[in-house]
Amino acid sequence: MDANDLSTRHCKPCKGKEHALDGARVTALLKQLPGWQLGDEGKAIVKDFKFADFHHTLGFINAVGFMANHEDHHPDLEAGYGHCRVLWSTHDVGGLSLNDFICAARVEALLAR
């Protein structure tokens, strides 16, 4: 499975630690998402995005928000003039699930358009 495959998948509800990904799987999936890194003590993936101005930053936030609502999986966002930090984690599993990587790949697909 590569980033293109991930971006065409959809999130599935998951609760409980049995849905949390192990370290080897996280490492393999991260290799498919350039620029994404582990954050929050390994319980999240994060990437900082740069934009020309606030208008483009806000457009990005709106696009990510629309996609996140459609997938029913929501990131933490930190934004300011010309930048946005996106952090994905799955609180219901206490770490990272496949949903986080699907949504990160979908963010990358948004920017590739």
C-alpha positions as CSV (number, residue, x, y, z in Angstrom):
1,M,0.0,0.0,0.0
2,D,1.4,3.4,-1.0
3,A,0.3,7.0,-0.3
4,N,-1.9,7.0,-3.4
5,D,-3.7,3.8,-2.1
6,L,-4.1,5.5,1.3
7,S,-5.6,8.6,-0.1
8,T,-8.4,6.6,-1.9
9,R,-9.4,4.7,1.3
10,H,-12.0,5.8,3.8
11,C,-11.8,5.9,7.6
12,K,-13.6,3.3,9.6
13,P,-14.7,3.8,13.2
14,C,-12.3,2.2,15.6
15,K,-12.2,2.1,19.4
16,G,-9.9,0.3,21.7
17,K,-6.2,-0.3,21.8
18,E,-6.5,-3.3,19.5
19,H,-6.8,-0.7,16.6
20,A,-3.6,1.1,17.6
21,L,-0.8,0.5,15.1
22,D,2.5,-0.9,16.3
23,G,5.8,0.9,15.8
24,A,6.9,-1.1,12.7
25,R,3.6,-0.4,10.9
26,V,3.8,3.3,11.9
27,T,7.4,3.5,10.5
28,A,6.4,1.8,7.2
29,L,3.4,4.1,6.7
30,L,5.3,7.3,7.6
31,K,7.8,6.5,4.8
32,Q,4.9,6.9,2.3
33,L,4.1,10.4,3.6
34,P,7.0,12.8,3.0
35,G,7.4,15.5,5.6
36,W,5.2,13.9,8.2
37,Q,6.8,13.1,11.5
38,L,5.9,11.5,14.8
39,G,4.7,13.9,17.4
40,D,3.1,13.9,20.8
41,E,5.5,11.2,22.1
42,G,4.7,8.9,19.2
43,K,0.9,9.1,19.6
44,A,0.4,11.4,16.6
45,I,1.7,12.3,13.2
46,V,2.3,16.0,12.4
47,K,3.3,18.2,9.5
48,D,3.8,21.9,9.1
49,F,2.5,23.5,5.9
50,K,3.6,26.9,4.5
51,F,1.5,29.2,2.3
52,A,2.0,32.6,0.7
53,D,-0.5,34.3,2.9
54,F,-3.4,34.0,5.3
55,H,-5.9,33.7,2.5
56,H,-4.2,30.5,1.2
57,T,-3.8,29.1,4.7
58,L,-7.5,29.6,5.4
59,G,-8.4,27.9,2.1
60,F,-6.2,24.9,3.2
61,I,-7.9,24.8,6.6
62,N,-11.3,24.8,5.0
63,A,-10.4,22.0,2.6
64,V,-8.9,19.9,5.4
65,G,-12.0,20.5,7.5
66,F,-14.4,19.5,4.8
67,M,-12.4,16.3,4.2
68,A,-12.2,15.6,7.9
69,N,-15.9,16.0,8.4
70,H,-16.6,13.7,5.5
71,E,-14.3,11.0,7.0
72,D,-15.5,11.7,10.5
73,H,-11.9,11.9,11.7
74,H,-10.7,15.3,12.8
75,P,-7.2,16.7,13.3
76,D,-5.8,19.3,15.6
77,L,-4.9,22.4,13.7
78,E,-2.6,25.3,14.6
79,A,-2.6,28.2,12.1
80,G,-1.3,31.7,11.6
81,Y,-0.3,33.9,8.8
82,G,1.2,31.7,6.0
83,H,1.3,28.4,8.0
84,C,-0.7,25.6,9.4
85,R,0.4,22.6,11.6
86,V,-1.8,19.5,11.2
87,L,-1.7,16.8,13.8
88,W,-3.5,13.5,13.4
89,S,-4.1,11.0,16.2
90,T,-6.9,8.6,17.2
91,H,-8.0,9.4,20.8
92,D,-10.2,6.3,20.9
93,V,-7.2,4.0,20.5
94,G,-4.8,6.0,22.5
95,G,-2.4,6.6,19.7
96,L,-2.2,6.1,15.9
97,S,-4.7,4.2,13.8
98,L,-4.8,3.6,10.0
99,N,-7.4,6.5,9.9
100,D,-4.6,9.0,10.7
101,F,-2.5,7.9,7.8
102,I,-5.5,7.8,5.4
103,C,-6.3,11.4,6.4
104,A,-2.7,12.5,6.1
105,A,-2.5,11.0,2.6
106,R,-5.8,12.8,1.7
107,V,-4.3,16.1,2.9
108,E,-1.3,15.4,0.5
109,A,-3.7,14.6,-2.3
110,L,-5.5,17.9,-1.7
111,L,-2.3,19.8,-2.2
112,A,-1.3,17.8,-5.3
113,R,-4.3,19.0,-7.2
